[in-house]
Amino acid sequence: MYNKKLIMKSIFLILAITIATLTGVSTQNIDKHTSIMLTDSYGDTSNLDLAQATGPMLFVIYGPGCGICLKELKAIAIKIKSWEQLYNVKLIAFSRKYRKDYSRQISKSKEKTELNFPLYIDVNGDIADYLYDAPGIDTSYFSHINGLHLKIPQTIILSKDKKVLFQKYGYQIGDEEKIEAILKKP
């Protein structure tokens, strides 16, 4: 009889610890995505508070050595100021860090293309993780080789409540008009 009570208490304790652990993990995943650290090409960091989004978020994933990526960034640079005013959009243009000299390469790309917005580096993969978890995301544009990577160039628009409004891979002249059409929708 004594062994049965001890076994039941042990099972209950293990079950309680398991539930507490799982609940803690779920809360950590939610909390992890409320704020993302952004690192610019000069190494300066800032936090993007995703819970405070007041409009759509436009994510542009690029590579600094990718010519078609830079063409898309130039096309967006022409439109972004009016999009910010008209649609309250927040632009986050970012790339993954692969090499030590990546920051320098991104700085040169920015100077060469004369972009009027910052280019960020997803140093820890936080932005990729956030996008991967967005409801409605097409994960076929993601790769899991040595961590989570996104195919480039890729553009994703999320509503302020984190739902995917638009996602595309590649770039064609005129894609910025498709982006604006999505931003115009209420």
C-alpha positions in Angstrom: 0.0 0.0 0.0 2.8 2.4 0.9 4.5 1.7 -2.4 1.3 2.5 -4.3 1.0 5.9 -2.7 4.7 6.7 -3.4 4.3 5.6 -7.0 1.2 7.8 -7.4 2.9 10.8 -5.8 5.9 10.3 -8.1 3.7 10.1 -11.2 1.7 13.2 -10.1 4.9 15.1 -9.5 6.4 14.1 -12.9 3.2 15.1 -14.6 3.1 18.4 -12.8 6.7 19.2 -13.7 6.1 18.2 -17.4 3.0 20.5 -17.6 4.9 23.4 -16.0 7.8 22.9 -18.3 5.7 22.8 -21.5 3.7 25.8 -20.4 7.0 27.7 -19.8 8.3 26.8 -23.2 5.1 28.0 -24.9 5.3 31.3 -23.1 8.9 31.7 -24.0 8.2 31.2 -27.7 5.5 33.9 -27.6 7.7 36.3 -25.6 10.7 35.7 -27.9 8.7 37.1 -30.8 7.5 40.3 -29.1 10.8 42.1 -29.7 13.5 41.4 -32.3 17.0 42.8 -32.1 18.0 44.5 -35.4 21.7 45.0 -36.2 22.5 47.4 -39.0 25.5 47.2 -41.3 27.6 49.4 -38.9 27.0 47.0 -36.0 24.5 49.3 -34.2 21.5 47.5 -32.7 18.0 48.5 -32.0 14.9 46.6 -31.0 11.8 46.2 -33.1 8.8 45.8 -30.8 6.4 43.7 -32.8 3.6 44.0 -30.4 3.5 47.8 -31.0 3.0 47.5 -34.8 0.5 50.1 -35.9 0.4 49.1 -39.6 1.6 46.5 -42.0 5.2 45.3 -41.8 7.1 44.8 -45.1 10.0 42.4 -44.8 12.5 42.3 -47.7 15.1 39.5 -47.6 18.1 40.1 -49.7 21.8 39.2 -50.2 24.4 41.9 -50.6 26.0 40.2 -53.5 22.6 39.5 -55.2 22.1 41.8 -58.2 18.4 41.1 -58.5 18.0 41.7 -54.7 19.6 45.2 -55.1 17.3 46.0 -58.0 14.3 45.2 -55.9 15.7 47.3 -53.0 16.2 50.3 -55.4 12.6 50.0 -56.6 11.3 49.9 -53.1 13.5 52.9 -52.1 11.7 55.0 -54.7 8.3 54.2 -53.1 9.0 53.6 -49.4 8.6 57.2 -48.1 5.1 57.5 -49.7 4.1 54.0 -48.5 5.1 55.0 -44.9 3.0 58.1 -45.1 0.0 56.6 -46.9 -0.2 53.1 -45.4 1.8 53.4 -42.1 4.1 50.6 -43.3 7.3 49.6 -41.5 10.1 48.3 -43.7 12.6 45.8 -42.5 15.1 44.9 -45.1 17.5 42.2 -43.9 20.0 39.6 -44.7 21.5 36.7 -42.8 25.1 37.0 -41.6 27.4 34.4 -43.2 30.9 35.8 -43.1 32.9 38.1 -40.8 33.1 40.9 -43.5 29.4 40.8 -44.2 28.7 44.1 -42.5 31.2 45.8 -44.7 29.8 44.2 -47.8 26.3 45.4 -46.8 27.5 48.9 -46.2 29.1 49.0 -49.6 25.8 47.7 -51.2 23.9 50.4 -49.4 26.2 53.2 -50.5 26.3 51.9 -54.1 22.5 51.7 -54.4 21.9 54.9 -52.5 19.1 53.4 -50.4 17.1 55.7 -48.1 16.5 53.1 -45.4 18.6 50.9 -43.2 19.8 47.4 -44.2 19.7 45.0 -41.3 21.5 41.7 -40.5 19.6 38.9 -38.9 22.5 37.9 -36.7 20.8 35.3 -34.6 18.0 34.3 -37.0 15.3 36.0 -34.9 13.6 37.6 -37.9 13.6 34.4 -39.8 12.1 32.5 -36.8 9.5 35.2 -36.4 8.5 35.0 -40.1 8.5 31.2 -40.1 5.9 31.2 -37.3 3.6 33.8 -39.0 0.1 32.4 -39.7 -0.2 31.7 -43.4 3.5 31.7 -44.3 4.7 29.5 -47.2 7.6 27.7 -45.6 8.7 26.3 -48.9 10.7 29.6 -49.2 12.7 28.6 -46.1 15.7 26.3 -45.9 16.9 24.5 -42.8 20.6 24.1 -43.7 22.7 25.1 -40.7 19.8 27.0 -39.2 16.7 28.7 -40.7 17.4 30.6 -43.9 15.2 32.3 -46.4 15.5 32.1 -50.1 16.4 35.5 -51.7 15.1 37.8 -52.9 11.9 37.4 -50.9 9.2 39.9 -49.9 6.7 39.3 -47.1 3.9 41.7 -46.0 2.4 41.0 -42.5 -0.6 42.7 -41.2 -0.3 44.4 -37.8 -1.8 41.2 -36.3 1.0 39.1 -37.9 -1.1 37.5 -40.7 0.6 37.0 -44.1 -1.0 39.4 -46.6 1.6 38.8 -49.4 4.6 36.7 -50.0 6.8 36.3 -53.1 10.1 34.9 -54.1 12.2 36.5 -56.8 11.8 39.9 -58.4 10.4 41.3 -61.6 10.1 44.9 -62.6 6.8 46.1 -61.4 6.6 44.0 -58.3 6.5 47.2 -56.3 3.1 48.0 -57.8 1.8 44.6 -56.5 3.2 45.5 -53.1 1.4 48.8 -53.2 -1.9 47.2 -54.3 -1.7 44.9 -51.2 -0.9 47.9 -48.9 -3.9 49.8 -50.3 -6.3 47.1 -49.2 -7.9 48.0 -45.8 
